[in-house]
Amino acid sequence: MAIKFQYNKTSLQQLRKELKVRVNALPTLVAKETALRLEVKKAREAAAALEKDYAARLASLSGFERLWGEMPEGLVRLEKAEVVIRKLAGVKVPSLERLEIAVAPFGALSAPAWLSAGVEVLRSLAELRAKIELAKKKVEILEHARKKTTQKVNLYEKVQIPEYNDSILRIKRFMEDEENLAKSSQKILKTRLDAMAREGAA
């Protein structure tokens, strides 16, 4: 994006004002980018730890496939997930407040003895899966915000600030050249007028 300007004082003042805004905003953007980088790293580590925990729990249950097949379908289901929005480094991210997991009624006397323990295992797995999904969403949101902030930092640092400085310099040089030309013209005119006055006097 080329900066549009005119070779005059008004345009020079406007460019200086816009440059000042960007120069003042840059440290804040750099700090935000650093904070977001840190938050993305933390969020990724948290999501990876949840995934590892989930995989370990599934691995510990690998010998019970036959029992899971006997479990009534729809016995445990996620009924409600309360998600609140929190701000991390100026970015709104979801955070799990509370989970409601519903267990369908089953006959404790007629059901197999292991079913109660199985329900608890399923409940904890469902809760962990919900946390994983939310952690992934958090990483995605933070990563997107970090990319946007990095783009803006690069735009200001590598494109706009140098362009504004260059444009300001070009206007200054043009105005200096105009002033020098005007002074030279005045000197030439004065010299001619003096010469004409001397000729007239002679």
FIMAR-428312 format. One record per residue (C-alpha): residue in three letters; x, y, z. Coordinates in steps of 0.001 Angstrom, whole numbers, plus 500000, padded with zeros to 6 digits. Layout:
# residues N
ALAXYZ/...
***
This chain:
# residues 202
MET500000500000500000/ALA501654503178498803/ILE501105506219500990/LYS499305509040499212/PHE500601512511499971/GLN501084515957498516/TYR504211518065498608/ASN503010520625501162/LYS503125521406504908/THR499607520090505580/SER500461516703504097/LEU503760516691506013/GLN501958517331509323/GLN499387514607508557/LEU502125512073507768/ARG504035512979510942/LYS500834512484512975/GLU500131509076511384/LEU503764508030511846/LYS503640508999515536/VAL500517506849516045/ARG502282503819514556/VAL505560504401516407/ASN503665504741519711/ALA501529501645519017/LEU504447499417518015/PRO505836498657521541/THR502335497734522742/LEU501826495431519764/VAL505235493816520284/ALA504411493240523979/LYS501017491768523023/GLU502653489474520473/THR505155488252523089/ALA502360487653525614/LEU500294485799523001/ARG503268483636522038/LEU503633482635525686/GLU499888481972526071/VAL499822479871522870/LYS502735477804524203/LYS501001477294527566/ALA497675476429525911/ARG499371473911523579/GLU501147472270526512/ALA497884472093528482/ALA496025470559525499/ALA498859468051524931/ALA498806467062528631/LEU495023466492528456/GLU495428464411525264/LYS498190462356526920/ASP496024461776529995/TYR493075460750527797/ALA495247458325525781/ALA496671456834529008/ARG493181456312530422/LEU491985454663527200/ALA495078452438527186/SER494385451375530772/LEU490888450298529686/SER492038448330526641/GLY491310444953528237/PHE487668445773528898/GLU486296446019525333/ARG483872443128525872/LEU482409444814528961/TRP481954448155527140/GLY479955446264524483/GLU477543445109527198/MET476958448651528490/PRO473523450052527531/GLU473731452674524781/GLY473083456284525836/LEU473684455513529516/VAL476052458450529971/ARG475701461681528018/LEU476921465233528238/GLU473893467303529177/LYS475272470793529662/ALA478616472524529445/GLU478916475959531016/VAL481585477937529241/VAL482690481386530326/ILE484704483822528262/ARG487935485046529807/LYS490542487437528468/LEU494114486273527954/ALA496531488909526648/GLY493562490925525416/VAL491973487975523566/LYS488631486432524515/VAL488972482678525017/PRO486503480059526273/SER487049478482529659/LEU485129475523531082/GLU483175476520534159/ARG481069473427534791/LEU479962470212533123/GLU476715468381533675/ILE476877464738532708/ALA473595462875532820/VAL473387459189533684/ALA470271457332532568/PRO468638455360535367/PHE469547451689535493/GLY468574448906537893/ALA471419448574540371/LEU470277445054541357/SER469697443728537847/ALA472739445401536254/PRO476200443805536327/ALA478327444692539359/TRP480921446534537276/LEU478360448916535679/SER478570451585538425/ALA482356451740538084/GLY481983451779534286/VAL479599454761534511/GLU482183456679536569/VAL484911455850534049/LEU482695457027531178/ARG481785460164533101/SER485460461040533655/LEU486306460270529987/ALA483434462475528753/GLU484618465296531019/LEU488187464920529807/ARG487066464851526141/ALA485097468100526656/LYS488161469721528250/ILE490315468594525312/GLU487911470074522739/LEU487807473369524620/ALA491607473401525005/LYS491978472892521231/LYS489561475748520561/LYS491525477967522956/VAL494795477173521136/GLU493125477915517785/ILE491782481309518959/LEU495080482334520590/GLU497112481214517564/HIS494854483198515220/ALA495188486310517417/ARG498978485844517594/LYS499236485574513799/LYS497135488724513345/THR499258490623515882/THR502496489409514244/GLN501182490580510860/LYS500371493995512301/VAL503796494274513977/ASN505484493365510678/LEU503250495773508757/TYR504134498656511072/GLU507797497750511571/LYS508803496678508069/VAL506362498480505786/GLN504430501458507115/ILE506957503151509430/PRO509746503051506780/GLU507262504259504121/TYR506104507148506298/ASN509711508108507072/ASP510570507967503372/SER507517510038502393/ILE508276512656505067/LEU511880512861503851/ARG510730513281500230/ILE508341516096501181/LYS511053517836503248/ARG513558517611500382/PHE510993518891497903/MET510114521813500166/GLU513822522580500753/ASP514437522502496991/GLU511477524838496444/GLU512813527192499109/ASN516330527105497606/LEU514911527762494134/ALA512857530678495454/LYS515942532141497187/SER518049531669494043/SER515354533308491919/GLN515219536241494338/LYS519015536637494216/ILE519027536515490400/LEU516146539010490240/LYS517868541314492741/THR521144541098490796/ARG519324541968487548/LEU517426544813489189/ASP520680546149490661/ALA522362545882487250/MET519432547633485575/ALA519501550378488228/ARG523228550871487652/GLU522710551011483875/GLY519860553501484342/ALA522016555632486624/ALA524890555564484156/
***
